[in-house]
Amino acid sequence: MTDTAPVRWGILATGKIADTFATDLALVPGHELAAVGSRRPDAAREFADRHGARAAHGSYEELVADPAVDVVYVATPHGRHLEDVRLCFAAGKHVLCEKALTMNADDSATLVAEARDQGLFFAEAMWMRTNPNIRELARLAAEGACGEVLQVRAELGFAGRTASARLWDPALGASALLDVGIYPLTFAHLLLGEPTTIAAAGVLSERGIDVSGGATLTYASGAVATIAWTQVAQGDSRAVVAGPDGRLEVLPRFHEASGFTLVQGDRAETTELPLTGRGYAHEIEEVGACLRAGRTESALLPLDETVSIQQQMDEILSQLGVAAR
Ligand SMILES: NC(=O)c1ccc[n+]([C@@H]2O[C@H](COP(=O)([O-])OP(=O)(O)OC[C@H]3O[C@@H](n4cnc5c(N)ncnc54)[C@H](OP(=O)(O)O)[C@@H]3O)[C@@H](O)[C@H]2O)c1
């Protein structure tokens, strides 16, 4: 891919996040929506007209076969990600896949190995990691703005999305941890790395999916993280990172941070770096930068960390009593 040619995206599926992603994609110079693919031809046509895509395909197979597509954004429910990403790889397409990457760590590791074997770009669309405020907070924490980070607390709660089948149907990958808890878990990993112990508890639905939970993680450094997640309550969705010299408080909702405050004793300083669009533009820019530089992995969206976090989610789900899928 040259420095000047636009990055040509294909969007696989036409649901809620696909719509938001396409809206932000239009704001990023040097990127274009080449095509969309849907199981429903009418939905593909309507989506293409709304977002100015050049082609509308009535199946995912036709989308990945489109030679005018460089990279596919997979936006299906996570229960389908394994097969949909493989479809893209089989057609030789680079992939940005929505979170959670897959239903378990083994499947994630399989996809990562296949991407590496084929020399294709691959990343989980964990957009929080590319948010400029989160990046700056992580940089300040690593530089010692709080002293050594010894405590992280992060919680995320959504409610009122009862109509969405994918949040409740085990076959579609429903899991509050995979949908919502992945953010506080990734945030803790960003600041503290891999934990040494995890103690988790939660509540399951009648159909055996987790709807709310919490976990305490400890680290070799002596740090502790507490995280909580729910898909049935409107949590305050705050996060804080603390050490002996101060703390960094993220403005809610932390996973889409519009800023943060560094508190050191009586002093408080707020940083608010602007987001482009809804905040998805930053992951789009990162994928474009990687493709133009010929990189198949992003340092901001590291695949090995994605797999590690999936392993932690396997452990948490097991402690919650959720059957492996
Ligand atoms: N990054 C974020 O902020 C964010 C936010 C929300 C969701 N997500 C992730 O994005 C993924 C999709 O979430 P969403 O909220 O966009 O879901 P959604 O609104 O339900 O849309 C999912 C789309 O997937 C396709 N699909 C294929 N097989 C399906 C099936 N059996 N049942 C339902 N849909 C099926 C459908 O598109 P077609 O009919 O066109 O084929 C559908 O519109 C999930 O993995 C979720 O975790 C990320």
The ligand as an SDF file (V2000), in Angstrom:
LIG
                    3D

 48 52  0  0  0  0  0  0  0  0999 V2000
  -16.3140   -1.0290   19.9800 N   0  0  0  0  0  0  0  0  0  0  0  0
  -17.4760   -0.7110   20.5100 C   0  0  0  0  0  0  0  0  0  0  0  0
  -17.6790    0.3530   21.0670 O   0  0  0  0  0  0  0  0  0  0  0  0
  -18.5970   -1.6920   20.3930 C   0  0  0  0  0  0  0  0  0  0  0  0
  -19.8870   -1.2710   20.6940 C   0  0  0  0  0  0  0  0  0  0  0  0
  -20.9100   -2.1750   20.5060 C   0  0  0  0  0  0  0  0  0  0  0  0
  -20.6190   -3.4490   20.0780 C   0  0  0  0  0  0  0  0  0  0  0  0
  -19.3400   -3.8380   19.8280 N   0  0  0  0  0  0  0  0  0  0  0  0
  -19.0480   -5.1990   19.3390 C   0  0  0  0  0  0  0  0  0  0  0  0
  -19.4340   -5.2660   17.9860 O   0  0  0  0  0  0  0  0  0  0  0  0
  -20.0580   -6.5150   17.7050 C   0  0  0  0  0  0  0  0  0  0  0  0
  -21.4590   -6.2340   17.1310 C   0  0  0  0  0  0  0  0  0  0  0  0
  -22.2140   -5.4940   18.0660 O   0  0  0  0  0  0  0  0  0  0  0  0
  -23.5090   -4.6100   17.6290 P   0  0  0  0  0  0  0  0  0  0  0  0
  -23.9520   -3.9110   18.8570 O   0  0  0  0  0  0  0  0  0  0  0  0
  -23.2120   -3.8010   16.4190 O   0  0  0  0  0  0  0  0  0  0  0  0
  -24.5240   -5.7810   17.2780 O   0  0  0  0  0  0  0  0  0  0  0  0
  -25.8550   -5.7020   16.3970 P   0  0  0  0  0  0  0  0  0  0  0  0
  -26.3960   -4.3140   16.3630 O   0  0  0  0  0  0  0  0  0  0  0  0
  -26.7270   -6.7920   16.8680 O   0  0  0  0  0  0  0  0  0  0  0  0
  -25.3470   -6.0400   14.9170 O   0  0  0  0  0  0  0  0  0  0  0  0
  -24.6990   -7.2320   14.6130 C   0  0  0  0  0  0  0  0  0  0  0  0
  -24.7540   -7.4770   13.1080 C   0  0  0  0  0  0  0  0  0  0  0  0
  -24.1140   -8.7190   12.8530 O   0  0  0  0  0  0  0  0  0  0  0  0
  -24.7360   -9.3780   11.7730 C   0  0  0  0  0  0  0  0  0  0  0  0
  -25.1120  -10.7430   12.1620 N   0  0  0  0  0  0  0  0  0  0  0  0
  -24.6140  -11.8740   11.5970 C   0  0  0  0  0  0  0  0  0  0  0  0
  -25.1460  -12.9640   12.1530 N   0  0  0  0  0  0  0  0  0  0  0  0
  -26.0220  -12.5320   13.0800 C   0  0  0  0  0  0  0  0  0  0  0  0
  -26.9170  -13.2040   13.9420 C   0  0  0  0  0  0  0  0  0  0  0  0
  -27.0090  -14.5430   13.9880 N   0  0  0  0  0  0  0  0  0  0  0  0
  -27.6820  -12.4500   14.7650 N   0  0  0  0  0  0  0  0  0  0  0  0
  -27.5900  -11.1160   14.7630 C   0  0  0  0  0  0  0  0  0  0  0  0
  -26.7700  -10.4170   13.9250 N   0  0  0  0  0  0  0  0  0  0  0  0
  -26.0000  -11.1350   13.0870 C   0  0  0  0  0  0  0  0  0  0  0  0
  -25.9660   -8.5590   11.3930 C   0  0  0  0  0  0  0  0  0  0  0  0
  -25.6110   -7.8280   10.2230 O   0  0  0  0  0  0  0  0  0  0  0  0
  -26.2350   -8.2300    8.7940 P   0  0  0  0  0  0  0  0  0  0  0  0
  -27.6830   -8.5670    9.0350 O   0  0  0  0  0  0  0  0  0  0  0  0
  -26.0390   -7.0210    7.9940 O   0  0  0  0  0  0  0  0  0  0  0  0
  -25.4680   -9.4100    8.2490 O   0  0  0  0  0  0  0  0  0  0  0  0
  -26.1570   -7.5930   12.5410 C   0  0  0  0  0  0  0  0  0  0  0  0
  -26.6750   -6.3610   12.1280 O   0  0  0  0  0  0  0  0  0  0  0  0
  -20.0180   -7.3080   19.0120 C   0  0  0  0  0  0  0  0  0  0  0  0
  -18.9160   -8.1790   18.9940 O   0  0  0  0  0  0  0  0  0  0  0  0
  -19.8370   -6.2390   20.0740 C   0  0  0  0  0  0  0  0  0  0  0  0
  -19.1240   -6.6720   21.2250 O   0  0  0  0  0  0  0  0  0  0  0  0
  -18.3520   -2.9690   19.9610 C   0  0  0  0  0  0  0  0  0  0  0  0
  1  2  1  0
  2  3  2  0
  2  4  1  0
  4  5  1  0
  4 48  2  0
  5  6  2  0
  6  7  1  0
  7  8  2  0
  8  9  1  0
  8 48  1  0
  9 10  1  0
  9 46  1  0
 10 11  1  0
 11 12  1  0
 11 44  1  0
 12 13  1  0
 13 14  1  0
 14 15  2  0
 14 16  1  0
 14 17  1  0
 17 18  1  0
 18 19  2  0
 18 20  1  0
 18 21  1  0
 21 22  1  0
 22 23  1  0
 23 24  1  0
 23 42  1  0
 24 25  1  0
 25 26  1  0
 25 36  1  0
 26 27  1  0
 26 35  1  0
 27 28  2  0
 28 29  1  0
 29 30  1  0
 29 35  2  0
 30 31  1  0
 30 32  2  0
 32 33  1  0
 33 34  2  0
 34 35  1  0
 36 37  1  0
 36 42  1  0
 37 38  1  0
 38 39  2  0
 38 40  1  0
 38 41  1  0
 42 43  1  0
 44 45  1  0
 44 46  1  0
 46 47  1  0
M  CHG  2   8   1  16  -1
M  END
$$$$
